[in-house]
Amino acid sequence: MFDSLKLYVNETVDLDEITVALDKYDYSRSRKVSVCGDYSLVGENLIVFPVTFEYPVRIDLSSGKVRSIKSIDLVSFKTITSHKGVIILPAGILRKTRLNKAKIDMGEQPIDSFVDIEPGDFAVHIDYGIGKYLGMQRMRREGRAKDYFVVEYKGGDKLYIENKDLHKLQRYISFHRSPPRLNMLRGKRWGQSKKKAAKGAARTARDLLNLQAKRESAKGFVFSRDTDWQKKIEEDFPYKETPDQLTATIDVKKDMEDPRPMDRLLCGDVGYGKTEVALRGAFKAVMDDKQVAFLVPTTILAEQHAETFSERLKNFPVKIEMLNRFRTKLEQDCILKELAEGKVDIVIGTHRLLSDDVKFKDMGLLIVDEEQRFGVKHKDKMKRMRVNVDILTLTATPIPRTLYLSLMGGKDISMIETPPLERMPVQTEIIEYNKKRIKEAITRELARKGQVYYVHNRVNSIDKVASEVSRMVPEARLMVGHGQMSSRTLEKTMIKFIHGEVDVLVCTTIIESGIDIPNANTMIINDADRFGLADLYQLRGRIGRFDRKAHAFLVVKDFSTLTHEVQARLVAMKKYQELGSGFKIAMRDLEMRGAGNILGLEQSGFIDQIGFDLYCRLLKEEISSIEAGN
């Protein structure tokens, strides 16, 4: 384990000790931070560029406490995102690359869940088991004041954990709603639970390695190395790629050039650049005369992706078509004929692509956007398409099974965690229905020449709701959009909104995936208690894609009638409003919805006993042990 400097918000600190540690770790003090390994100190503001970070962090250390920790842009010093903690590794060991970050961060555990722990949460200590986290406490030991993380066990016994041992502590994550049984601090039950879980993990490890062996033995098409045109299309990208985007692109290309068929999950927040990675993979496939199918959940998203691909590839001989219900039967028949003859290189479409009459001459790559939006029958058809075809799945909030398989090595995963510089977190509020509050929210957005989404997901009453909103803000240009409208009417409505001819769009969840309108930065979600966590997160991702503050209002009729589960879902949305929260939302969704048949009853029982994080660690140890022949 690497020595490191760990700082947490609200922790009491000694500024001199911090600078001594940074000097010891080979960080260079300078007037202005410019490269990894630099730090500067102005008053009680410390700016340090950790070697494992994409951006420097600014740490407010006023009055002897860590007040805030924020990643900032190197040039503008604008805040990119806030953190609850930061781990600063010695500069000498990892200057060369960030790729090892996942292996060493937070004590080498698979899930970075400590940063989300709050007083009152259940916690797991590797050596002592499940207790209740009480927060931090400053105590004097051997003449020095130190901060300890305090965990209470059965019977009221308390464990005081120093910073150096923090990697042994994690938030307890399970997939059942009942609270866990606390362990005795000096009891034997914890050791027995760990032994049983390790045996269960060994069985699962063998199953996963068998799955992996089958994947390794499968033979797919080996794509050629990058062409000059590939390099040109990537140079033409109008934005600066984030480091995570570049890494994900490299991952995808390496998979495509490997004989084993690709099955990669690309996980990144909405607006973080997953589509560009997919486009580069699609272009690579076309350069080897292979066809590409890009499967998306909505007709509107198909339109937007088709427009993006056509614009980016307009200077190259690539034929792109779109297949969805906006196309007439004659147009669809023509596209299907050319697809079967190999005259269409890239086809972008909805579940229409999974129909039996869709035939490819030589498909080499299937891209699936937001797999959880498709039904069981559609997923079965996708499985049949996967034979010897490279698969790239894009998601902001992976479905539980996909997330679990990715964490365990049953599926390759690339993470895009770096936000574009212009993105700002969406300020999220949970409110009871109040006409005055809603009117204020809409008029405030209109006053800055912006646009508003008003989401109401019931078609039978959407016109009535639209009339209410119109009476609240009669000056607003308002239109309605939902999936039961004729395709042409809906298309015209959406185009008007995209072009700024509509101020307020009262709509269903048709805008949930893919609509990218930078000028729309207020969203009101009516009856938010009726939505799932992933759905709320997807909806909120439609705003905040511009360099101005965005606001999301989760509206409920009456707080007092909400169940505990619904309250937890809405609170999670408010808690995870920072940029890059998609993975955390997926984990929270996994907790709330339950593991289902991901693991089977036995393995779920082990997770309940020791927590998901420790189970993952044991499973990884077993996998490594089997692979090493032990």
DAZILIN-V494472 format. One record per pair of residues at least 24 apart in sequence whose C-alpha atoms are under 10 Angstrom apart, sorted by sequence separation. I is the first residue (numbers start at 1). J is the second residue. If there is no record, write none. Layout:
# DAZILIN-V494472
[[I	J] [I	J]]
This chain:
# DAZILIN-V494472
[[27	51] [47	71] [57	81] [58	82] [59	83] [129	153] [130	154] [132	156] [134	158] [136	160] [137	161] [244	268] [253	277] [299	323] [300	324] [302	326] [319	343] [320	344] [321	345] [322	346] [323	347] [324	348] [325	349] [333	357] [336	360] [339	363] [350	374] [351	375] [354	378] [364	388] [365	389] [366	390] [367	391] [368	392] [369	393] [370	394] [371	395] [452	476] [458	482] [459	483] [477	501] [478	502] [479	503] [480	504] [481	505] [482	506] [483	507] [484	508] [512	536] [514	538] [515	539] [518	542] [519	543] [520	544] [521	545] [568	592] [47	72] [49	74] [55	80] [57	82] [128	153] [131	156] [133	158] [136	161] [249	274] [252	277] [256	281] [299	324] [318	343] [319	344] [320	345] [321	346] [322	347] [323	348] [324	349] [325	350] [333	358] [353	378] [354	379] [356	381] [363	388] [364	389] [365	390] [366	391] [367	392] [368	393] [369	394] [370	395] [372	397] [451	476] [455	480] [457	482] [459	484] [477	502] [478	503] [479	504] [480	505] [481	506] [482	507] [483	508] [512	537] [513	538] [514	539] [516	541] [517	542] [518	543] [519	544] [520	545] [521	546] [528	553] [529	554] [552	577] [15	41] [22	48] [57	83] [59	85] [125	151] [131	157] [132	158] [133	159] [159	185] [248	274] [251	277] [252	278] [279	305] [283	309] [298	324] [299	325] [300	326] [318	344] [319	345] [320	346] [321	347] [322	348] [323	349] [324	350] [325	351] [332	358] [352	378] [354	380] [355	381] [363	389] [364	390] [365	391] [366	392] [367	393] [368	394] [369	395] [370	396] [371	397] [372	398] [373	399] [451	477] [452	478] [454	480] [455	481] [456	482] [459	485] [476	502] [477	503] [478	504] [479	505] [480	506] [481	507] [482	508] [483	509] [509	535] [512	538] [513	539] [515	541] [516	542] [517	543] [518	544] [519	545] [520	546] [521	547] [528	554] [529	555] [530	556] [566	592] [19	46] [59	86] [124	151] [131	158] [154	181] [155	182] [157	184] [158	185] [226	253] [245	272] [249	276] [250	277] [253	280] [257	284] [282	309] [298	325] [299	326] [318	345] [319	346] [320	347] [321	348] [322	349] [323	350] [324	351] [325	352] [351	378] [354	381] [362	389] [363	390] [364	391] [365	392] [366	393] [367	394] [368	395] [369	396] [370	397] [371	398] [372	399] [442	469] [446	473] [476	503] [477	504] [478	505] [479	506] [480	507] [481	508] [482	509] [483	510] [509	536] [511	538] [512	539] [514	541] [515	542] [516	543] [517	544] [518	545] [519	546] [521	548] [522	549] [523	550] [524	551] [525	552] [526	553] [527	554] [528	555] [529	556] [565	592] [18	46] [22	50] [123	151] [131	159] [153	181] [154	182] [155	183] [156	184] [157	185] [225	253] [244	272] [245	273] [249	277] [252	280] [253	281] [256	284] [292	320] [293	321] [294	322] [295	323] [296	324] [317	345] [318	346] [319	347] [320	348] [321	349] [322	350] [323	351] [324	352] [351	379] [354	382] [370	398] [371	399] [372	400] [475	503] [476	504] [477	505] [478	506] [479	507] [480	508] [481	509] [482	510] [483	511] [511	539] [512	540] [513	541] [514	542] [515	543] [516	544] [517	545] [518	546] [519	547] [521	549] [522	550] [523	551] [524	552] [525	553] [526	554] [527	555] [528	556] [529	557] [565	593] [15	44] [57	86] [85	114] [86	115] [122	151] [123	152] [153	182] [154	183] [155	184] [156	185] [157	186] [224	253] [225	254] [244	273] [245	274] [248	277] [249	278] [252	281] [256	285] [279	308] [293	322] [323	352] [324	353] [353	382] [370	399] [443	472] [446	475] [481	510] [482	511] [509	538] [510	539] [512	541] [513	542] [516	545] [517	546] [518	547] [519	548] [521	550] [522	551] [523	552] [524	553] [525	554] [526	555] [527	556] [528	557] [84	114] [85	115] [121	151] [122	152] [123	153] [152	182] [153	183] [154	184] [155	185] [223	253] [242	272] [247	277] [248	278] [249	279] [275	305] [279	309] [283	313] [323	353] [351	381] [372	402] [439	469] [442	472] [443	473] [446	476] [481	511] [509	539] [512	542] [516	546] [518	548] [520	550] [521	551] [522	552] [523	553] [524	554] [525	555] [526	556] [527	557] [529	559] [15	46] [84	115] [85	116] [119	150] [120	151] [128	159] [152	183] [153	184] [154	185] [223	254] [225	256] [226	257] [241	272] [242	273] [245	276] [246	277] [249	280] [250	281] [253	284] [286	317] [287	318] [322	353] [354	385] [371	402] [438	469] [439	470] [442	473] [473	504] [511	542] [519	550] [520	551] [521	552] [522	553] [523	554] [524	555] [525	556] [526	557] [527	558] [83	115] [84	116] [119	151] [120	152] [152	184] [153	185] [154	186] [222	254] [223	255] [224	256] [225	257] [241	273] [245	277] [249	281] [253	285] [276	308] [286	318] [439	471] [440	472] [443	475] [53	86] [83	116] [84	117] [152	185] [153	186] [154	187] [222	255] [223	256] [224	257] [275	308] [276	309] [279	312] [283	316] [286	319] [435	468] [439	472] [440	473] [443	476] [529	562] [533	566] [536	569] [540	573] [53	87] [125	159] [151	185] [222	256] [223	257] [224	258] [239	273] [275	309] [279	313] [435	469] [438	472] [439	473] [442	476] [470	504] [529	563] [532	566] [536	570] [52	87] [53	88] [221	256] [222	257] [223	258] [241	276] [283	318] [438	473] [469	504] [531	566] [533	568] [534	569] [537	572] [544	579] [50	86] [52	88] [125	161] [133	169] [220	256] [221	257] [222	258] [223	259] [241	277] [276	312] [436	472] [470	506] [529	565] [530	566] [533	569] [537	573] [50	87] [51	88] [52	89] [133	170] [220	257] [221	258] [222	259] [309	346] [435	472] [469	506] [529	566] [532	569] [533	570] [536	573] [540	577] [50	88] [51	89] [52	90] [133	171] [220	258] [221	259] [222	260] [466	504] [528	566] [529	567] [531	569] [532	570] [541	579] [35	74] [49	88] [50	89] [51	90] [52	91] [130	169] [132	171] [133	172] [219	258] [220	259] [221	260] [222	261] [237	276] [309	348] [466	505] [467	506] [531	570] [533	572] [534	573] [537	576] [34	74] [48	88] [50	90] [51	91] [125	165] [128	168] [129	169] [130	170] [131	171] [132	172] [219	259] [220	260] [221	261] [306	346] [466	506] [529	569] [533	573] [537	577] [33	74] [34	75] [50	91] [51	92] [125	166] [126	167] [127	168] [128	169] [130	171] [131	172] [218	259] [219	260] [220	261] [221	262] [306	347] [465	506] [466	507] [528	569] [529	570] [541	582] [32	74] [33	75] [49	91] [51	93] [52	94] [125	167] [126	168] [127	169] [130	172] [217	259] [218	260] [219	261] [220	262] [234	276] [306	348] [465	507] [528	570] [51	94] [52	95] [125	168] [126	169] [129	172] [216	259] [217	260] [218	261] [234	277] [305	348] [306	349] [463	506] [50	94] [51	95] [52	96] [53	97] [54	98] [124	168] [125	169] [126	170] [216	260] [217	261] [304	348] [305	349] [453	497] [462	506] [463	507] [537	581] [538	582] [50	95] [51	96] [52	97] [53	98] [124	169] [125	170] [215	260] [216	261] [234	279] [302	347] [303	348] [452	497] [462	507] [537	582] [15	61] [51	97] [52	98] [123	169] [124	170] [125	171] [214	260] [215	261] [233	279] [234	280] [302	348] [303	349] [451	497] [462	508] [14	61] [15	62] [51	98] [52	99] [123	170] [124	171] [125	172] [215	262] [233	280] [301	348] [302	349] [303	350] [451	498] [13	61] [15	63] [52	100] [53	101] [122	170] [123	171] [124	172] [215	263] [291	339] [301	349] [302	350] [459	507] [534	582] [537	585] [12	61] [13	62] [14	63] [15	64] [52	101] [122	171] [123	172] [124	173] [131	180] [231	280] [234	283] [299	348] [300	349] [301	350] [451	500] [457	506] [458	507] [459	508] [537	586] [9	59] [11	61] [13	63] [14	64] [15	65] [51	101] [52	102] [121	171] [122	172] [123	173] [130	180] [131	181] [132	182] [230	280] [233	283] [299	349] [300	350] [450	500] [451	501] [452	502] [453	503] [454	504] [455	505] [456	506] [457	507] [458	508] [8	59] [9	60] [10	61] [12	63] [13	64] [14	65] [15	66] [37	88] [121	172] [122	173] [130	181] [131	182] [132	183] [230	281] [291	342] [298	349] [299	350] [449	500] [451	502] [452	503] [453	504] [454	505] [455	506] [456	507] [457	508] [458	509] [534	585] [7	59] [9	61] [12	64] [13	65] [14	66] [37	89] [52	104] [114	166] [121	173] [129	181] [130	182] [131	183] [290	342] [291	343] [292	344] [293	345] [294	346] [295	347] [296	348] [297	349] [298	350] [299	351] [450	502] [451	503] [452	504] [453	505] [454	506] [455	507] [456	508] [457	509] [533	585] [534	586] [11	64] [12	65] [13	66] [37	90] [38	91] [52	105] [114	167] [117	170] [118	171] [129	182] [130	183] [131	184] [230	283] [289	342] [291	344] [292	345] [293	346] [294	347] [295	348] [296	349] [297	350] [298	351] [299	352] [450	503] [451	504] [452	505] [453	506] [454	507] [455	508] [456	509] [457	510] [533	586] [10	64] [11	65] [12	66] [37	91] [114	168] [116	170] [117	171] [129	183] [130	184] [131	185] [229	283] [230	284] [290	344] [291	345] [292	346] [293	347] [294	348] [295	349] [296	350] [297	351] [449	503] [450	504] [451	505] [452	506] [453	507] [454	508] [455	509] [534	588] [10	65] [11	66] [12	67] [36	91] [37	92] [114	169] [115	170] [116	171] [117	172] [128	183] [129	184] [130	185] [229	284] [290	345] [291	346] [292	347] [293	348] [294	349] [295	350] [296	351] [297	352] [453	508] [455	510] [533	588] [534	589] [9	65] [10	66] [11	67] [113	169] [114	170] [115	171] [128	184] [129	185] [289	345] [290	346] [291	347] [292	348] [293	349] [294	350] [295	351] [296	352] [455	511] [533	589] [8	65] [9	66] [10	67] [37	94] [107	164] [113	170] [114	171] [122	179] [123	180] [128	185] [129	186] [226	283] [227	284] [230	287] [295	352] [296	353] [446	503] [455	512] [532	589] [533	590] [7	65] [8	66] [9	67] [10	68] [36	94] [37	95] [107	165] [109	167] [112	170] [113	171] [114	172] [122	180] [124	182] [127	185] [128	186] [129	187] [226	284] [229	287] [286	344] [287	345] [295	353] [445	503] [446	504] [453	511] [7	66] [8	67] [9	68] [36	95] [107	166] [108	167] [109	168] [111	170] [112	171] [113	172] [122	181] [123	182] [124	183] [128	187] [225	284] [286	345] [294	353] [295	354] [445	504] [533	592] [8	68] [9	69] [35	95] [36	96] [106	166] [107	167] [108	168] [111	171] [113	173] [122	182] [128	188] [129	189] [130	190] [224	284] [227	287] [285	345] [286	346] [293	353] [532	592] [533	593] [8	69] [106	167] [107	168] [109	170] [128	189] [129	190] [223	284] [224	285] [226	287] [227	288] [285	346] [293	354] [442	503] [465	526] [532	593] [7	69] [27	89] [105	167] [106	168] [107	169] [128	190] [129	191] [223	285] [225	287] [283	345] [442	504] [25	88] [26	89] [27	90] [28	91] [106	169] [127	190] [128	191] [223	286] [224	287] [225	288] [282	345] [283	346] [25	89] [26	90] [27	91] [106	170] [126	190] [127	191] [129	193] [223	287] [224	288] [282	346] [25	90] [26	91] [27	92] [126	191] [129	194] [223	288] [22	88] [24	90] [25	91] [26	92] [222	288] [223	289] [451	517] [21	88] [22	89] [23	90] [24	91] [25	92] [26	93] [127	194] [221	288] [223	290] [293	360] [451	518] [452	519] [453	520] [22	90] [23	91] [25	93] [126	194] [292	360] [301	369] [450	518] [451	519] [452	520] [453	521] [454	522] [455	523] [456	524] [457	525] [458	526] [21	90] [22	91] [221	290] [291	360] [450	519] [451	520] [452	521] [453	522] [454	523] [455	524] [456	525] [457	526] [458	527] [290	360] [291	361] [292	362] [293	363] [449	519] [450	520] [451	521] [452	522] [453	523] [454	524] [455	525] [456	526] [457	527] [290	361] [291	362] [292	363] [293	364] [294	365] [295	366] [296	367] [297	368] [298	369] [448	519] [449	520] [450	521] [451	522] [452	523] [453	524] [454	525] [455	526] [456	527] [457	528] [290	362] [291	363] [292	364] [293	365] [294	366] [295	367] [296	368] [297	369] [450	522] [451	523] [452	524] [453	525] [454	526] [455	527] [456	528] [289	362] [290	363] [291	364] [292	365] [293	366] [294	367] [295	368] [296	369] [297	370] [455	528] [457	530] [9	83] [10	84] [11	85] [238	312] [289	363] [290	364] [291	365] [292	366] [293	367] [294	368] [295	369] [296	370] [297	371] [445	519] [446	520] [457	531] [8	83] [9	84] [10	85] [237	312] [289	364] [290	365] [291	366] [292	367] [293	368] [294	369] [295	370] [296	371] [297	372] [298	373] [445	520] [8	84] [9	85] [236	312] [288	364] [295	371] [297	373] [298	374] [445	521] [446	522] [7	84] [8	85] [9	86] [236	313] [286	363] [296	373] [297	374] [445	522] [7	85] [8	86] [234	312] [285	363] [286	364] [296	374] [444	522] [445	523] [6	85] [7	86] [8	87] [233	312] [285	364] [286	365] [295	374] [6	86] [7	87] [233	313] [285	365] [442	522] [5	86] [6	87] [7	88] [284	365] [441	522] [442	523] [4	86] [5	87] [6	88] [233	315] [282	364] [441	523] [442	524] [4	87] [5	88] [6	89] [233	316] [282	365] [441	524] [3	87] [4	88] [5	89] [281	365] [282	366] [455	539] [3	88] [4	89] [5	90] [282	367] [3	89] [4	90] [281	367] [438	524] [453	539] [2	89] [3	90] [229	316] [295	382] [453	540] [2	90] [278	366] [279	367] [278	367] [453	542] [278	368] [453	543] [2	93] [278	369] [452	543] [275	367] [451	543] [433	526] [275	369] [432	526] [433	527] [274	369] [426	521] [427	522] [428	523] [429	524] [430	525] [432	527] [426	522] [292	389] [426	523] [431	528] [292	390] [293	391] [294	392] [295	393] [296	394] [430	528] [294	393] [452	551] [453	552] [454	553] [455	554] [6	106] [452	552] [2	104] [4	106] [1	104] [2	105] [261	364] [262	365] [263	366] [264	367] [265	368] [266	369] [267	370] [1	105] [261	365] [262	366] [2	107] [285	390] [445	550] [1	107] [2	108] [9	115] [445	551] [1	108] [8	115] [256	364] [256	365] [282	392] [441	551] [281	392] [441	552] [428	540] [441	553] [427	540] [278	392] [426	540] [277	392] [278	393] [426	541] [438	553] [278	394] [425	541] [437	553] [277	394] [426	543] [427	544] [438	555] [425	543] [426	544] [274	393] [275	394] [424	543] [425	544] [426	545] [274	394] [423	543] [424	544] [425	545] [433	553] [274	395] [423	544] [424	545] [432	553] [433	554] [434	555] [274	396] [422	544] [423	545] [424	546] [426	548] [427	549] [428	550] [429	551] [430	552] [431	553] [432	554] [433	555] [434	556] [263	386] [422	545] [423	546] [424	547] [425	548] [426	549] [427	550] [428	551] [429	552] [430	553] [431	554] [432	555] [433	556] [434	557] [12	136] [262	386] [272	396] [422	546] [423	547] [424	548] [425	549] [426	550] [427	551] [428	552] [429	553] [430	554] [431	555] [432	556] [433	557] [11	136] [12	137] [261	386] [270	395] [271	396] [420	545] [421	546] [422	547] [423	548] [424	549] [425	550] [426	551] [427	552] [428	553] [429	554] [430	555] [431	556] [432	557] [433	558] [10	136] [11	137] [12	138] [261	387] [262	388] [263	389] [264	390] [265	391] [266	392] [267	393] [268	394] [269	395] [270	396] [421	547] [422	548] [423	549] [424	550] [425	551] [426	552] [427	553] [428	554] [429	555] [430	556] [431	557] [432	558] [433	559] [11	138] [261	388] [262	389] [263	390] [264	391] [265	392] [266	393] [267	394] [268	395] [269	396] [270	397] [423	550] [431	558] [432	559] [260	388] [261	389] [262	390] [263	391] [264	392] [265	393] [266	394] [267	395] [268	396] [269	397] [431	559] [259	388] [260	389] [261	390] [262	391] [263	392] [264	393] [265	394] [266	395] [267	396] [268	397] [430	559] [260	390] [261	391] [262	392] [263	393] [264	394] [265	395] [266	396] [267	397] [268	398] [14	145] [267	398] [13	145] [14	146] [266	398] [12	145] [13	146] [256	389] [265	398] [12	146] [13	147] [256	390] [11	146] [12	147] [255	390] [256	391] [399	534] [11	147] [255	391] [267	403] [397	533] [398	534] [11	148] [255	392] [265	402] [397	534] [430	567] [11	149] [252	390] [265	403] [396	534] [397	535] [252	391] [252	392] [265	405] [373	513] [397	537] [430	570] [223	364] [265	406] [274	415] [396	537] [397	538] [429	570] [430	571] [222	364] [264	406] [274	416] [396	538] [428	570] [429	571] [221	364] [273	416] [370	513] [395	538] [428	571] [430	573] [220	364] [221	365] [272	416] [369	513] [429	573] [430	574] [98	243] [99	244] [272	417] [273	418] [369	514] [396	541] [428	573] [429	574] [98	244] [265	411] [266	412] [267	413] [268	414] [269	415] [272	418] [273	419] [428	574] [263	410] [264	411] [265	412] [266	413] [267	414] [268	415] [269	416] [272	419] [273	420] [427	574] [428	575] [99	247] [263	411] [264	412] [265	413] [266	414] [267	415] [268	416] [269	417] [271	419] [272	420] [426	574] [428	576] [429	577] [98	247] [262	411] [263	412] [264	413] [265	414] [266	415] [267	416] [268	417] [269	418] [270	419] [271	420] [428	577] [262	412] [263	413] [264	414] [265	415] [266	416] [267	417] [268	418] [269	419] [426	576] [427	577] [428	578] [268	419] [272	423] [425	576] [426	577] [427	578] [271	423] [425	577] [426	578] [424	577] [425	578] [426	579] [424	578] [425	579] [8	163] [424	579] [425	580] [7	163] [423	579] [425	581] [6	163] [255	412] [5	163] [6	164] [4	163] [5	164] [420	579] [4	164] [6	166] [252	412] [326	486] [327	487] [419	579] [3	164] [251	412] [252	413] [325	486] [326	487] [327	488] [418	579] [419	580] [251	413] [252	414] [325	487] [326	488] [372	534] [373	535] [417	579] [418	580] [251	414] [324	487] [325	488] [417	580] [250	414] [326	490] [416	580] [417	581] [248	413] [249	414] [326	491] [417	582] [1	167] [248	414] [417	583] [220	387] [221	388] [247	414] [248	415] [219	387] [220	388] [221	389] [222	390] [247	415] [248	416] [370	538] [415	583] [218	387] [219	388] [220	389] [221	390] [245	414] [247	416] [218	388] [219	389] [220	390] [244	414] [245	415] [246	416] [244	415] [245	416] [244	416] [245	417] [243	416] [244	417] [245	418] [242	416] [243	417] [244	418] [242	417] [243	418] [244	419] [242	418] [241	418] [242	419] [242	420] [241	420] [242	421] [240	420] [403	583] [239	420] [240	421] [403	586] [404	587] [299	483] [396	580] [397	581] [398	582] [403	587] [298	483] [396	581] [397	582] [398	583] [396	582] [397	583] [400	586] [404	590] [395	582] [396	583] [397	584] [398	585] [399	586] [400	587] [403	590] [54	242] [299	487] [303	491] [395	583] [397	585] [398	586] [399	587] [400	588] [54	243] [396	585] [397	586] [398	587] [400	589] [401	590] [54	244] [300	490] [396	586] [397	587] [399	589] [400	590] [300	491] [398	589] [399	590] [400	591] [404	595] [299	491] [397	589] [398	590] [400	593] [405	598] [300	494] [400	594] [401	595] [404	598] [215	410] [300	495] [400	595] [401	596] [404	599] [215	411] [400	596] [401	597] [402	598] [208	405] [212	409] [401	598] [211	409] [212	410] [400	598] [401	599] [211	410] [212	411] [208	408] [209	409] [210	410] [211	411] [208	409] [209	410] [208	410] [205	408] [207	410] [208	411] [204	408] [205	409] [408	616] [301	510] [305	514] [407	616] [408	617] [300	510] [301	511] [304	514] [305	515] [298	509] [299	510] [300	511] [301	512] [302	513] [303	514] [304	515] [408	619] [409	620] [298	510] [299	511] [300	512] [301	513] [302	514] [303	515] [304	516] [404	616] [408	620] [297	510] [298	511] [300	513] [301	514] [302	515] [407	620] [298	512] [299	513] [300	514] [301	515] [409	623] [297	512] [298	513] [299	514] [300	515] [301	516] [408	623] [297	513] [298	514] [296	513] [297	514] [298	515] [296	514] [270	513] [271	514] [270	514] [271	516] [270	516] [270	537] [269	537] [270	538] [269	538] [270	539] [270	540] [271	541] [270	541] [271	542] [269	541] [270	542] [271	543] [270	543] [271	544] [272	545] [270	544] [271	545] [270	545] [111	407] [110	407] [110	408] [272	579] [272	580] [270	579] [269	579] [270	580] [269	580] [270	581] [268	580] [269	581] [270	582] [268	581] [269	582] [268	582] [269	583] [267	582] [268	583] [267	583] [81	418] [80	418] [81	419] [80	419] [80	420] [80	421] [79	421] [80	422] [81	423] [78	421] [79	422] [80	423] [81	424] [82	425] [78	422] [79	423] [80	424] [81	425] [76	421] [79	424] [80	425] [78	424] [79	425] [73	421] [72	421] [73	422] [54	417] [55	418] [54	418] [53	418] [177	565] [204	599] [204	603] [203	603] [200	602] [201	603] [200	603] [197	602] [200	605] [201	606] [197	603] [200	606] [201	607] [197	604] [199	606] [197	605] [198	606] [197	606] [196	606] [197	607] [195	606] [197	608] [208	619] [194	606] [197	609] [175	588] [193	606] [196	609] [197	610] [205	618] [206	619] [173	587] [174	588] [175	589] [176	590] [177	591] [193	607] [196	610] [201	615] [205	619] [209	623] [173	588] [175	590] [176	591] [177	592] [193	608] [194	609] [200	615] [201	616] [204	619] [205	620] [208	623] [174	590] [175	591] [176	592] [177	593] [193	609] [194	610] [198	614] [201	617] [202	618] [203	619] [205	621] [206	622] [207	623] [173	590] [174	591] [175	592] [176	593] [177	594] [193	610] [197	614] [198	615] [201	618] [202	619] [205	622] [206	623] [209	626] [173	591] [174	592] [175	593] [176	594] [197	615] [200	618] [201	619] [202	620] [204	622] [205	623] [209	627] [175	594] [176	595] [190	609] [198	617] [199	618] [200	619] [201	620] [202	621] [203	622] [204	623] [205	624] [174	594] [175	595] [176	596] [189	609] [190	610] [194	614] [198	618] [199	619] [201	621] [202	622] [203	623] [205	625] [206	626] [174	595] [175	596] [194	615] [197	618] [198	619] [201	622] [202	623] [205	626] [206	627] [197	619] [200	622] [201	623] [205	627] [195	618] [198	621] [199	622] [202	625] [194	618] [198	622] [202	626] [183	609] [181	608] [182	609] [176	604] [180	608] [181	609] [175	604] [176	605] [179	608] [180	609] [174	604] [175	605] [178	608] [180	610] [174	605] [176	607] [180	611] [174	606] [175	607] [176	608] [174	607] [175	608] [173	607] [174	608] [172	607] [173	608] [174	609] [172	608] [174	610] [175	611] [172	609] [173	610] [174	611] [175	612] [172	610] [173	611] [174	612] [172	611] [173	612] [174	613] [171	611] [172	612] [173	613] [170	611] [171	612] [172	613] [173	614] [170	612] [171	613] [172	614] [170	613] [169	613] [170	614] [169	614] [168	614] [116	575] [116	576] [116	584] [113	584] [112	584] [111	584] [113	587] [111	587] [130	609] [129	609] [130	610] [129	610] [130	611] [129	611] [126	610] [125	610] [124	610] [125	611] [123	610] [124	611] [123	611] [124	612] [126	614] [122	611] [124	613] [125	614] [124	614] [83	578] [82	578] [81	578] [82	579] [80	578] [81	579] [80	579] [81	580] [113	613] [111	612] [112	613] [110	612] [111	613] [110	613] [111	614] [109	613] [110	614] [109	614] [110	615] [111	616] [110	616] [111	617] [109	616] [110	617] [109	617] [108	617] [110	620] [109	620]]
